[in-house]
Amino acid sequence: MVDSDPSVHVHTVDMSADGVVGRIYKFKIRTYNVVGYVDSNALSVALASLPSKPSTVPVSIPSGTN
């Protein structure tokens, strides 16, 4: 995506608008230089949402907690 701008060292993929929670997305990085290019291994990532807030406040039970 950014091969035309060699000064870019970080690229963010924002999936908040069109990503589907629970779907697996694969990413890989391709780097270019004067000799050619090389690909990284693919990385699979599941898009997740924040869990729901607990209905009760968590408590510590000293007899069962160390």
N, C-alpha and C positions, 0 to 999 in steps of 0.2 A: 504493500500500500504506500510505502514511503520511499521507494527506491529512487525517486527523482530528487530527494533531499537528504544528502549524506550527513547533515548536521543533526538529524533526528536520532536520539538515543533511547527514547521512551515512547511507547505508543499504547494508549489505553483503549480497550474495547468496551464500550458502554452498551450493555444489553438490557438496560432498564426499560427501553421503549418497545423493543420488538422481541426480546428473549422470552422463551416459554419455560416456566418453572418445571423442573423435573426432566427436561430434555438434556441429553448429553451433547456437548459441543466439543469439537476437536480443533486444536490449534497447533501450528508449527511455525517455526521461524526460518526464513530463507535469507541468508546474507550474501551480498554481492561484493566482489572486488574486481581488480583488473584481470585476474586469472579466470574468473567465472563465478560460480555460486555453490553454496552448500546448504542443505536442509537439516534442521534439528529433528530429533525424534518427535513424533506427534504426542500431544498431551490431551487427554480427555478430561473434561470438567463438567460436572452436573450443576446446572443453574439451580440454586436453592433460594428460598425466601427465609425471612426471619421467623423463628418459632413463635407461637402464641405466648402471651404473658401467662404465667401460672395463675391459677384461680386462688391459690393460697400461698402465703409467704413461706419460703423454705426455712426450716429450723434445724438446728444442730441438736442431736440426741447424744449426750455425753457417753452413755453406756454403749452406744454402737458406733461412735466416731473416735478415731485416734489421731 
